[in-house]
Amino acid sequence: MSEWTLSLTVDGPERTQALAERLGARLRAGDLLVLTGELGAGKTTFTQGLGRGLGVRPGIISPTFVLVRRHPNVPDGPRPGGPDLVHVDAYRLDSAGEVDDIDLEDTVDSAVTVVEWGAGKVEHLADSRLEIVLERAVGAAPAGGAAGEPGQEDAAADGTEEEDAEPRRITLTGIGPRWAGGPPPLEPPGESSARGH
């Protein structure tokens, strides 16, 4: 299975969203994205940027308590006829079987599916996936190392609490035939990156 890795460092929520927006503009129906990061790392903020790039209806918030939110494409938006965004929070799901219970297979081929906390739970949904790890670049525990409940990040992403502007390291890993050509171009001038293989 082909695989590549791209790491970028961005400052603050606006640049996180801008990077995600550039990625969202390159996504297509059937793409599966698995987001990993500690609480407050910016997973929902990243998804908001993806939504802008996809041209879906604004108002993306974390699906923490409903598990799944579907955001439809806006017909007169930047990508008329583009795919919808299905946004999943798998934090409270313990297994791939529980993921199957929420019927993502019904939309995974016709929408872009973004799953927060999905590592080890959703890989069976598609032959290809884009794994995205968001980490505080300085002074934080490694991604996935935080304890606690989701919700703190949700407040920040909803604008009810200021998300910190600490730099974030965003690592994308493309897996499977969809991503065999390598990473999509995402870097505007002034952002640092490091590619691996």
GROMACS elastic network, one bead per residue, 0.5 to 0.9 nm:
[ bonds ]
;  ai    aj funct       b0    kb
    1   175     6  0.67699   500
    1   176     6  0.53954   500
    1   177     6  0.73172   500
    1   180     6  0.85090   500
    2   174     6  0.77434   500
    2   175     6  0.57569   500
    2   176     6  0.53260   500
    2   177     6  0.66517   500
    2   179     6  0.74669   500
    2   180     6  0.55468   500
    2   181     6  0.88959   500
    2   182     6  0.89265   500
    3   173     6  0.67259   500
    3   174     6  0.53430   500
    3   176     6  0.67075   500
    3   177     6  0.89300   500
    3   179     6  0.74490   500
    3   180     6  0.68932   500
    3   182     6  0.79010   500
    3   197     6  0.68679   500
    4   172     6  0.81429   500
    4   173     6  0.54942   500
    4   174     6  0.53851   500
    4   175     6  0.71070   500
    4   179     6  0.81144   500
    4   180     6  0.80568   500
    4   182     6  0.62150   500
    4   183     6  0.71214   500
    4   195     6  0.80409   500
    4   196     6  0.65235   500
    5   171     6  0.68766   500
    5   172     6  0.55747   500
    5   174     6  0.65471   500
    5   182     6  0.84212   500
    5   183     6  0.75765   500
    5   194     6  0.85388   500
    5   195     6  0.59056   500
    5   196     6  0.50552   500
    5   197     6  0.56521   500
    6   170     6  0.82190   500
    6   171     6  0.56433   500
    6   172     6  0.51712   500
    6   173     6  0.64675   500
    6   174     6  0.86467   500
    6   183     6  0.69329   500
    6   193     6  0.70441   500
    6   194     6  0.60989   500
    6   196     6  0.62766   500
    6   197     6  0.83970   500
    7   169     6  0.67491   500
    7   170     6  0.56326   500
    7   172     6  0.62761   500
    7   173     6  0.87037   500
    7   192     6  0.83391   500
    7   193     6  0.53482   500
    7   194     6  0.51497   500
    7   195     6  0.61543   500
    7   196     6  0.80668   500
    8   168     6  0.82005   500
    8   169     6  0.56874   500
    8   170     6  0.52381   500
    8   171     6  0.63614   500
    8   172     6  0.84434   500
    8   187     6  0.80730   500
    8   191     6  0.70683   500
    8   192     6  0.57855   500
    8   194     6  0.66412   500
    8   195     6  0.87590   500
    9    16     6  0.89389   500
    9   137     6  0.73626   500
    9   167     6  0.65944   500
    9   168     6  0.55494   500
    9   170     6  0.61235   500
    9   171     6  0.86397   500
    9   191     6  0.65664   500
    9   192     6  0.58529   500
    9   193     6  0.66285   500
   10    13     6  0.84466   500
   10    15     6  0.58433   500
   10    16     6  0.61319   500
   10    19     6  0.82248   500
   10   137     6  0.88390   500
   10   166     6  0.87402   500
   10   167     6  0.54971   500
   10   168     6  0.53577   500
   10   169     6  0.65343   500
   10   170     6  0.76411   500
   10   191     6  0.66578   500
   10   192     6  0.79419   500
   11    14     6  0.78359   500
   11    15     6  0.59636   500
   11    16     6  0.71988   500
   11   165     6  0.60398   500
   11   166     6  0.61838   500
   11   168     6  0.62678   500
   11   169     6  0.89552   500
   12    15     6  0.57393   500
   12    16     6  0.63150   500
   12    17     6  0.88304   500
   12   163     6  0.79248   500
   12   164     6  0.67027   500
   12   166     6  0.58809   500
   12   167     6  0.59497   500
   12   168     6  0.72324   500
   13    17     6  0.60793   500
   13    18     6  0.85033   500
   13    42     6  0.72881   500
   13    45     6  0.65808   500
   13    46     6  0.80238   500
   13   157     6  0.85904   500
   13   163     6  0.69775   500
   13   164     6  0.76840   500
   13   165     6  0.64699   500
   13   166     6  0.88444   500
   13   168     6  0.89120   500
   14    17     6  0.51710   500
   14    18     6  0.61298   500
   14    19     6  0.87172   500
   14    45     6  0.85732   500
   14    49     6  0.87123   500
   14   165     6  0.88497   500
   15    19     6  0.61030   500
   15    20     6  0.84632   500
   16    19     6  0.53416   500
   16    20     6  0.62876   500
   16    21     6  0.86039   500
   16    42     6  0.76714   500
   16    45     6  0.70895   500
   16    46     6  0.58689   500
   16    49     6  0.74433   500
   16   168     6  0.78073   500
   16   170     6  0.84952   500
   17    20     6  0.50044   500
   17    21     6  0.59322   500
   17    22     6  0.86409   500
   17    45     6  0.61957   500
   17    46     6  0.52037   500
   17    47     6  0.76268   500
   17    48     6  0.65373   500
   17    50     6  0.72713   500
   17    52     6  0.85606   500
   18    22     6  0.63506   500
   18    23     6  0.87159   500
   18    46     6  0.84822   500
   18    49     6  0.60803   500
   18    50     6  0.85800   500
   18    52     6  0.89831   500
   18    53     6  0.87554   500
   19    22     6  0.52552   500
   19    23     6  0.64200   500
   19    24     6  0.86620   500
   19    46     6  0.80192   500
   19    49     6  0.73077   500
   19    50     6  0.84197   500
   19   186     6  0.66006   500
   19   187     6  0.76180   500
   19   188     6  0.84689   500
   20    24     6  0.59257   500
   20    25     6  0.86082   500
   20    45     6  0.88017   500
   20    46     6  0.55705   500
   20    47     6  0.70326   500
   20    48     6  0.78656   500
   20    51     6  0.83537   500
   20    52     6  0.84439   500
   20    53     6  0.73099   500
   20   186     6  0.86227   500
   21    25     6  0.62641   500
   21    26     6  0.89144   500
   21    46     6  0.82289   500
   21    47     6  0.86417   500
   21    48     6  0.80587   500
   21    51     6  0.70451   500
   21    52     6  0.56731   500
   21    54     6  0.75197   500
   22    25     6  0.53700   500
   22    26     6  0.70017   500
   22    49     6  0.80959   500
   22    50     6  0.76287   500
   22    52     6  0.89267   500
   22    53     6  0.60924   500
   22   185     6  0.84083   500
   22   186     6  0.60627   500
   22   187     6  0.86957   500
   23    26     6  0.53494   500
   23    27     6  0.66047   500
   23    49     6  0.85510   500
   23    50     6  0.66286   500
   23    53     6  0.69530   500
   23    54     6  0.87569   500
   23   184     6  0.74256   500
   23   185     6  0.82113   500
   23   186     6  0.64988   500
   24    27     6  0.51755   500
   24    28     6  0.83859   500
   24    47     6  0.89027   500
   24    49     6  0.72928   500
   24    51     6  0.66774   500
   24    52     6  0.72116   500
   24    54     6  0.50416   500
   24    55     6  0.84729   500
   25    28     6  0.84263   500
   25    50     6  0.76224   500
   25    51     6  0.89417   500
   25    52     6  0.81384   500
   25    54     6  0.53899   500
   25    55     6  0.80790   500
   25    79     6  0.81697   500
   26    53     6  0.79003   500
   26    54     6  0.80659   500
   26   184     6  0.74671   500
   27    30     6  0.87033   500
   27    31     6  0.65790   500
   27    50     6  0.87927   500
   27    53     6  0.85059   500
   27    54     6  0.72480   500
   27    83     6  0.85911   500
   27   112     6  0.72061   500
   28    31     6  0.59190   500
   28    54     6  0.84390   500
   28    82     6  0.74391   500
   28    83     6  0.64059   500
   28   110     6  0.86949   500
   28   111     6  0.74511   500
   28   112     6  0.63985   500
   29    32     6  0.88208   500
   29    82     6  0.77400   500
   29    83     6  0.52685   500
   29    84     6  0.77412   500
   29    85     6  0.88438   500
   29   108     6  0.77008   500
   29   109     6  0.59945   500
   29   112     6  0.51461   500
   29   113     6  0.84078   500
   30    83     6  0.86752   500
   30   107     6  0.82906   500
   30   108     6  0.54733   500
   30   110     6  0.57013   500
   30   111     6  0.56792   500
   30   112     6  0.56760   500
   30   113     6  0.73877   500
   30   126     6  0.78170   500
   30   128     6  0.89902   500
   31   108     6  0.75203   500
   31   109     6  0.76255   500
   31   110     6  0.88919   500
   31   111     6  0.72889   500
   31   113     6  0.63153   500
   31   114     6  0.84455   500
   31   126     6  0.80348   500
   31   128     6  0.74649   500
   31   129     6  0.66010   500
   31   130     6  0.77790   500
   31   178     6  0.81600   500
   32   108     6  0.73445   500
   32   111     6  0.87954   500
   32   112     6  0.61344   500
   32   114     6  0.60846   500
   32   115     6  0.78344   500
   32   122     6  0.88488   500
   32   123     6  0.86014   500
   32   125     6  0.79750   500
   32   126     6  0.68731   500
   32   128     6  0.70947   500
   32   130     6  0.62805   500
   32   131     6  0.84884   500
   33   112     6  0.77848   500
   33   113     6  0.61455   500
   33   115     6  0.62325   500
   33   116     6  0.85354   500
   33   118     6  0.89144   500
   33   129     6  0.57162   500
   33   131     6  0.57771   500
   33   132     6  0.70469   500
   34   113     6  0.84245   500
   34   114     6  0.59837   500
   34   116     6  0.61549   500
   34   117     6  0.73229   500
   34   118     6  0.56433   500
   34   119     6  0.63701   500
   34   122     6  0.78454   500
   34   123     6  0.83655   500
   34   129     6  0.72285   500
   34   130     6  0.62694   500
   34   132     6  0.60006   500
   34   133     6  0.83126   500
   35    43     6  0.64513   500
   35   114     6  0.71216   500
   35   115     6  0.59281   500
   35   117     6  0.61698   500
   35   118     6  0.67160   500
   35   119     6  0.75801   500
   35   130     6  0.85699   500
   35   131     6  0.61732   500
   35   133     6  0.58901   500
   35   134     6  0.75169   500
   36    41     6  0.87143   500
   36    43     6  0.73321   500
   36   115     6  0.86825   500
   36   116     6  0.62122   500
   36   117     6  0.55221   500
   36   118     6  0.72574   500
   36   119     6  0.69899   500
   36   131     6  0.77398   500
   36   132     6  0.61963   500
   36   134     6  0.62634   500
   36   135     6  0.86208   500
   36   143     6  0.66875   500
   36   144     6  0.66242   500
   37    40     6  0.78853   500
   37    41     6  0.55260   500
   37    42     6  0.76098   500
   37    43     6  0.68560   500
   37   116     6  0.83618   500
   37   117     6  0.76627   500
   37   132     6  0.85170   500
   37   133     6  0.57002   500
   37   135     6  0.59419   500
   37   136     6  0.88418   500
   37   142     6  0.80720   500
   37   144     6  0.53308   500
   37   145     6  0.82218   500
   37   146     6  0.84777   500
   38    41     6  0.54036   500
   38    42     6  0.85231   500
   38    43     6  0.87691   500
   38   134     6  0.77540   500
   38   135     6  0.71124   500
   38   136     6  0.86618   500
   38   141     6  0.79105   500
   38   142     6  0.76015   500
   38   143     6  0.50505   500
   38   144     6  0.50529   500
   38   145     6  0.63249   500
   38   146     6  0.52189   500
   38   147     6  0.81160   500
   39    42     6  0.78782   500
   39    43     6  0.84728   500
   39   143     6  0.88264   500
   39   144     6  0.83966   500
   39   146     6  0.65625   500
   39   147     6  0.81003   500
   39   148     6  0.78138   500
   39   149     6  0.78048   500
   39   150     6  0.62838   500
   39   151     6  0.79662   500
   39   152     6  0.67333   500
   39   153     6  0.58486   500
   40    43     6  0.75537   500
   40    44     6  0.88117   500
   40   136     6  0.89773   500
   40   150     6  0.85096   500
   40   151     6  0.86362   500
   40   152     6  0.63339   500
   40   154     6  0.79103   500
   40   156     6  0.76734   500
   40   157     6  0.88090   500
   40   163     6  0.76646   500
   40   164     6  0.86776   500
   41    44     6  0.87082   500
   41    45     6  0.87211   500
   41   134     6  0.57734   500
   41   135     6  0.57321   500
   41   136     6  0.63274   500
   41   143     6  0.81086   500
   41   153     6  0.72844   500
   41   168     6  0.74914   500
   42    46     6  0.58939   500
   42    47     6  0.85021   500
   42   134     6  0.67441   500
   42   135     6  0.82971   500
   42   153     6  0.68429   500
   42   156     6  0.86944   500
   42   157     6  0.76140   500
   42   163     6  0.83477   500
   42   168     6  0.83102   500
   43    46     6  0.50945   500
   43    47     6  0.62497   500
   43    48     6  0.87553   500
   43    62     6  0.88050   500
   43   116     6  0.67999   500
   43   133     6  0.86797   500
   43   134     6  0.69800   500
   43   153     6  0.79155   500
   43   157     6  0.87679   500
   44    48     6  0.62075   500
   44    49     6  0.87782   500
   44    60     6  0.78571   500
   44    61     6  0.67252   500
   44    62     6  0.58883   500
   44   116     6  0.80778   500
   44   153     6  0.73008   500
   44   154     6  0.68667   500
   44   156     6  0.89782   500
   44   157     6  0.61155   500
   44   158     6  0.88040   500
   45    48     6  0.51248   500
   45    49     6  0.66497   500
   45    50     6  0.88755   500
   45    60     6  0.87396   500
   45    61     6  0.85480   500
   45   153     6  0.84839   500
   45   154     6  0.86165   500
   45   156     6  0.83162   500
   45   157     6  0.53441   500
   45   158     6  0.85242   500
   46    49     6  0.52514   500
   46    50     6  0.63971   500
   46    51     6  0.87847   500
   46   134     6  0.89169   500
   47    51     6  0.61646   500
   47    52     6  0.87420   500
   47    60     6  0.75241   500
   47    61     6  0.86836   500
   47    62     6  0.88885   500
   47    87     6  0.79013   500
   47   114     6  0.75167   500
   48    51     6  0.50736   500
   48    52     6  0.65100   500
   48    53     6  0.88620   500
   48    58     6  0.79805   500
   48    59     6  0.79287   500
   48    60     6  0.56441   500
   48    61     6  0.77041   500
   48   157     6  0.83287   500
   49    52     6  0.51288   500
   49    53     6  0.63538   500
   49    54     6  0.86230   500
   50    53     6  0.50910   500
   50    54     6  0.60849   500
   50    55     6  0.85227   500
   50    56     6  0.88912   500
   50    85     6  0.85816   500
   51    54     6  0.50053   500
   51    55     6  0.60029   500
   51    56     6  0.53633   500
   51    57     6  0.75600   500
   51    58     6  0.72911   500
   51    60     6  0.74704   500
   51    71     6  0.80015   500
   51    73     6  0.88577   500
   51    84     6  0.87307   500
   51    85     6  0.68423   500
   52    55     6  0.50559   500
   52    56     6  0.63176   500
   52    57     6  0.81089   500
   52    58     6  0.73260   500
   52    78     6  0.84531   500
   53    56     6  0.79496   500
   53    78     6  0.78612   500
   53    79     6  0.81870   500
   54    73     6  0.73309   500
   54    78     6  0.76951   500
   54    79     6  0.64556   500
   54    82     6  0.68449   500
   54    83     6  0.71128   500
   54    84     6  0.76601   500
   54    85     6  0.76556   500
   54   112     6  0.87118   500
   55    58     6  0.84206   500
   55    72     6  0.85698   500
   55    73     6  0.57367   500
   55    74     6  0.60039   500
   55    75     6  0.85304   500
   55    76     6  0.88724   500
   55    77     6  0.55226   500
   55    78     6  0.53199   500
   55    79     6  0.52592   500
   55    80     6  0.74228   500
   55    82     6  0.72953   500
   55    83     6  0.84780   500
   55    84     6  0.84236   500
   56    71     6  0.59303   500
   56    72     6  0.53363   500
   56    74     6  0.52177   500
   56    75     6  0.87466   500
   56    77     6  0.75210   500
   56    78     6  0.87524   500
   56    79     6  0.82769   500
   56    82     6  0.83487   500
   56    83     6  0.81140   500
   56    84     6  0.64014   500
   56    85     6  0.69177   500
   57    60     6  0.80192   500
   57    71     6  0.60039   500
   57    72     6  0.59195   500
   57    73     6  0.61106   500
   57    74     6  0.56442   500
   57    77     6  0.84707   500
   57    84     6  0.89855   500
   58    71     6  0.80383   500
   59    71     6  0.86008   500
   59   158     6  0.85283   500
   60    63     6  0.88048   500
   60    69     6  0.85216   500
   60    71     6  0.75218   500
   60    87     6  0.85682   500
   60   157     6  0.87869   500
   60   158     6  0.81845   500
   61    64     6  0.87708   500
   61    69     6  0.86210   500
   61    87     6  0.89881   500
   61   154     6  0.68420   500
   61   155     6  0.89110   500
   61   157     6  0.69985   500
   61   158     6  0.62331   500
   62    65     6  0.82492   500
   62    66     6  0.88386   500
   62    67     6  0.85902   500
   62    68     6  0.88286   500
   62    69     6  0.82536   500
   62    87     6  0.78363   500
   62    88     6  0.80929   500
   62    89     6  0.72119   500
   62   151     6  0.81727   500
   62   153     6  0.84801   500
   62   154     6  0.57074   500
   62   155     6  0.89509   500
   62   157     6  0.80241   500
   62   158     6  0.83778   500
   63    66     6  0.52551   500
   63    67     6  0.50022   500
   63    68     6  0.55472   500
   63    69     6  0.59611   500
   63    87     6  0.69439   500
   63    88     6  0.61733   500
   63    89     6  0.56011   500
   63   154     6  0.88627   500
   64    67     6  0.55288   500
   64    68     6  0.80835   500
   64    88     6  0.80074   500
   64    89     6  0.54477   500
   64    90     6  0.80347   500
   64    91     6  0.76244   500
   64    92     6  0.83557   500
   64   150     6  0.68627   500
   64   151     6  0.71506   500
   64   154     6  0.81342   500
   65    68     6  0.85580   500
   65    89     6  0.81947   500
   65    92     6  0.88998   500
   66    69     6  0.73342   500
   66    88     6  0.87072   500
   66    89     6  0.82226   500
   67    87     6  0.82136   500
   67    88     6  0.55191   500
   67    89     6  0.50549   500
   67    90     6  0.66351   500
   67    91     6  0.85356   500
   67    92     6  0.82623   500
   67    93     6  0.88736   500
   67   102     6  0.83263   500
   68    86     6  0.69163   500
   68    87     6  0.56657   500
   68    89     6  0.65493   500
   68    90     6  0.87208   500
   68   102     6  0.80567   500
   68   104     6  0.89327   500
   68   115     6  0.89787   500
   69    85     6  0.82603   500
   69    86     6  0.58718   500
   69    87     6  0.52135   500
   69    88     6  0.65354   500
   69    89     6  0.89664   500
   70    84     6  0.70515   500
   70    85     6  0.58291   500
   70    87     6  0.62237   500
   70    88     6  0.87074   500
   71    84     6  0.57502   500
   71    85     6  0.50273   500
   71    86     6  0.62444   500
   71    87     6  0.76944   500
   72    83     6  0.75951   500
   72    85     6  0.64317   500
   72    86     6  0.85023   500
   73    76     6  0.88699   500
   73    77     6  0.76755   500
   73    79     6  0.76180   500
   73    80     6  0.70140   500
   73    81     6  0.68668   500
   73    82     6  0.60797   500
   73    83     6  0.60691   500
   73    85     6  0.75355   500
   74    78     6  0.79714   500
   74    79     6  0.75321   500
   74    80     6  0.63160   500
   74    81     6  0.78180   500
   74    82     6  0.82658   500
   74    84     6  0.87010   500
   75    78     6  0.84337   500
   75    79     6  0.75073   500
   75    81     6  0.62092   500
   75    82     6  0.83452   500
   76    79     6  0.77316   500
   76    80     6  0.57818   500
   76    81     6  0.89065   500
   77    80     6  0.57149   500
   78    82     6  0.89196   500
   79    82     6  0.52682   500
   79    83     6  0.85150   500
   80    83     6  0.88168   500
   81    84     6  0.89386   500
   82   111     6  0.86605   500
   83   110     6  0.66396   500
   83   112     6  0.63302   500
   84   110     6  0.76094   500
   84   112     6  0.62532   500
   84   113     6  0.85330   500
   85   111     6  0.56779   500
   85   113     6  0.59820   500
   85   114     6  0.73766   500
   86   104     6  0.86008   500
   86   107     6  0.77376   500
   86   108     6  0.81613   500
   86   111     6  0.64966   500
   86   112     6  0.61293   500
   86   114     6  0.61653   500
   86   115     6  0.82828   500
   87   112     6  0.84857   500
   87   113     6  0.60910   500
   87   115     6  0.60716   500
   87   116     6  0.78503   500
   88   113     6  0.75478   500
   88   114     6  0.60715   500
   88   116     6  0.60787   500
   88   117     6  0.85997   500
   88   118     6  0.83651   500
   89    92     6  0.77020   500
   89    93     6  0.84315   500
   89   114     6  0.85611   500
   89   115     6  0.58229   500
   89   117     6  0.63086   500
   89   118     6  0.75106   500
   90    93     6  0.50725   500
   90    94     6  0.79972   500
   90    99     6  0.75244   500
   90   115     6  0.66298   500
   90   116     6  0.60253   500
   90   117     6  0.51902   500
   90   118     6  0.55000   500
   90   119     6  0.89319   500
   90   121     6  0.79850   500
   90   122     6  0.89550   500
   91    94     6  0.77852   500
   91   116     6  0.72762   500
   91   117     6  0.52118   500
   91   118     6  0.74052   500
   91   149     6  0.85350   500
   91   150     6  0.76402   500
   92   117     6  0.87962   500
   93    96     6  0.80858   500
   93    97     6  0.88206   500
   93    98     6  0.58636   500
   93    99     6  0.66987   500
   93   117     6  0.89325   500
   93   118     6  0.87114   500
   93   121     6  0.81579   500
   94    97     6  0.81847   500
   94    98     6  0.65703   500
   94    99     6  0.82768   500
   94   121     6  0.76738   500
   95    98     6  0.53067   500
   95    99     6  0.65534   500
   95   100     6  0.88139   500
   95   120     6  0.77773   500
   95   121     6  0.54711   500
   95   122     6  0.85905   500
   96   100     6  0.62443   500
   96   101     6  0.87768   500
   96   120     6  0.75648   500
   96   122     6  0.60592   500
   96   123     6  0.84145   500
   96   124     6  0.78047   500
   97   100     6  0.50093   500
   97   101     6  0.64805   500
   97   121     6  0.81476   500
   98   101     6  0.50052   500
   98   102     6  0.70432   500
   98   121     6  0.85123   500
   99   102     6  0.55913   500
   99   103     6  0.72885   500
   99   104     6  0.73280   500
   99   121     6  0.68424   500
   99   122     6  0.69032   500
  100   103     6  0.53941   500
  100   104     6  0.66234   500
  100   105     6  0.73817   500
  100   122     6  0.86675   500
  100   125     6  0.88262   500
  101   104     6  0.81505   500
  102   105     6  0.86127   500
  103   106     6  0.57399   500
  103   107     6  0.78641   500
  104   107     6  0.55485   500
  104   108     6  0.58663   500
  104   113     6  0.83755   500
  104   125     6  0.78613   500
  105   108     6  0.52149   500
  105   109     6  0.74798   500
  105   125     6  0.65984   500
  105   126     6  0.89749   500
  106   109     6  0.75256   500
  106   110     6  0.82543   500
  107   110     6  0.53357   500
  107   111     6  0.58343   500
  107   112     6  0.84272   500
  107   113     6  0.79633   500
  108   111     6  0.56471   500
  108   112     6  0.68212   500
  108   113     6  0.60847   500
  108   125     6  0.72695   500
  108   126     6  0.77574   500
  109   112     6  0.78715   500
  109   113     6  0.87983   500
  109   126     6  0.84567   500
  114   118     6  0.87697   500
  115   118     6  0.52702   500
  115   119     6  0.84442   500
  115   122     6  0.78800   500
  116   119     6  0.82140   500
  117   120     6  0.88217   500
  117   121     6  0.84477   500
  117   144     6  0.85733   500
  118   121     6  0.52634   500
  118   122     6  0.57454   500
  118   123     6  0.81364   500
  119   122     6  0.66241   500
  119   123     6  0.73273   500
  119   131     6  0.82204   500
  120   123     6  0.65927   500
  121   124     6  0.77095   500
  122   125     6  0.56623   500
  122   126     6  0.82334   500
  123   126     6  0.64582   500
  123   127     6  0.79399   500
  123   128     6  0.82502   500
  123   129     6  0.73725   500
  124   127     6  0.74086   500
  125   128     6  0.87604   500
  126   129     6  0.67684   500
  126   176     6  0.89765   500
  127   175     6  0.82657   500
  127   176     6  0.59756   500
  127   177     6  0.73508   500
  127   178     6  0.81521   500
  128   174     6  0.76417   500
  128   175     6  0.53908   500
  128   177     6  0.60702   500
  128   178     6  0.57267   500
  128   179     6  0.71179   500
  129   173     6  0.82819   500
  129   174     6  0.61981   500
  129   175     6  0.53620   500
  129   176     6  0.65753   500
  129   178     6  0.77270   500
  129   179     6  0.77952   500
  130   172     6  0.65959   500
  130   173     6  0.56587   500
  130   175     6  0.61974   500
  130   176     6  0.87400   500
  130   179     6  0.78240   500
  131   171     6  0.79418   500
  131   172     6  0.56328   500
  131   173     6  0.50595   500
  131   174     6  0.64725   500
  131   175     6  0.77705   500
  132   170     6  0.67458   500
  132   171     6  0.55537   500
  132   173     6  0.64917   500
  132   174     6  0.88421   500
  133   143     6  0.69185   500
  133   144     6  0.89758   500
  133   169     6  0.79150   500
  133   170     6  0.56583   500
  133   171     6  0.51093   500
  133   172     6  0.65886   500
  133   173     6  0.85780   500
  134   137     6  0.88543   500
  134   143     6  0.67441   500
  134   168     6  0.65252   500
  134   169     6  0.58590   500
  134   171     6  0.66210   500
  134   172     6  0.89636   500
  135   138     6  0.85714   500
  135   140     6  0.75581   500
  135   141     6  0.81088   500
  135   142     6  0.66642   500
  135   143     6  0.54961   500
  135   144     6  0.89714   500
  135   167     6  0.85667   500
  135   168     6  0.54312   500
  135   169     6  0.51774   500
  135   170     6  0.65002   500
  135   171     6  0.84508   500
  136   139     6  0.70090   500
  136   140     6  0.55963   500
  136   141     6  0.78568   500
  136   142     6  0.80737   500
  136   143     6  0.81872   500
  136   166     6  0.67737   500
  136   167     6  0.60666   500
  136   169     6  0.61388   500
  136   170     6  0.88007   500
  137   140     6  0.71644   500
  137   166     6  0.75012   500
  137   167     6  0.54040   500
  137   169     6  0.51161   500
  137   170     6  0.87697   500
  138   141     6  0.89752   500
  138   166     6  0.76218   500
  138   167     6  0.70875   500
  138   168     6  0.79935   500
  138   169     6  0.89261   500
  140   143     6  0.84979   500
  141   144     6  0.81995   500
  141   145     6  0.60030   500
  141   146     6  0.70326   500
  142   145     6  0.55603   500
  142   146     6  0.80479   500
  143   146     6  0.73797   500
  144   147     6  0.84066   500
  149   152     6  0.78298   500
  150   153     6  0.67449   500
  150   154     6  0.73118   500
  151   155     6  0.63741   500
  151   156     6  0.87995   500
  152   155     6  0.54991   500
  152   156     6  0.67430   500
  152   157     6  0.89081   500
  152   161     6  0.87539   500
  153   156     6  0.51490   500
  153   157     6  0.61244   500
  153   158     6  0.85508   500
  153   161     6  0.88974   500
  153   163     6  0.78036   500
  154   157     6  0.51021   500
  154   158     6  0.60454   500
  154   159     6  0.86535   500
  154   160     6  0.87643   500
  154   161     6  0.89294   500
  155   158     6  0.51479   500
  155   159     6  0.64079   500
  155   160     6  0.53312   500
  155   161     6  0.55775   500
  155   162     6  0.82874   500
  155   163     6  0.85045   500
  156   159     6  0.52692   500
  156   160     6  0.58836   500
  156   162     6  0.54372   500
  156   164     6  0.85225   500
  157   160     6  0.76213   500
  157   161     6  0.77597   500
  157   162     6  0.81979   500
  157   163     6  0.70443   500
  158   161     6  0.75526   500
  159   162     6  0.64274   500
  159   163     6  0.79570   500
  162   165     6  0.88655   500
  163   166     6  0.88272   500
  164   167     6  0.87513   500
  165   168     6  0.85250   500
  172   183     6  0.81980   500
  173   179     6  0.89358   500
  173   183     6  0.82240   500
  174   177     6  0.89798   500
  174   178     6  0.81403   500
  174   179     6  0.52690   500
  174   180     6  0.75667   500
  174   182     6  0.73438   500
  174   183     6  0.70247   500
  175   178     6  0.76148   500
  175   179     6  0.60419   500
  175   180     6  0.74310   500
  176   179     6  0.58230   500
  176   180     6  0.63356   500
  177   181     6  0.82202   500
  178   181     6  0.77556   500
  179   182     6  0.57803   500
  179   183     6  0.69397   500
  179   184     6  0.86155   500
  180   183     6  0.84261   500
  181   184     6  0.83560   500
  183   186     6  0.82252   500
  185   188     6  0.88599   500
  187   190     6  0.81401   500
  187   191     6  0.63824   500
  187   192     6  0.79568   500
  187   193     6  0.77865   500
  188   191     6  0.63092   500
  189   192     6  0.85778   500
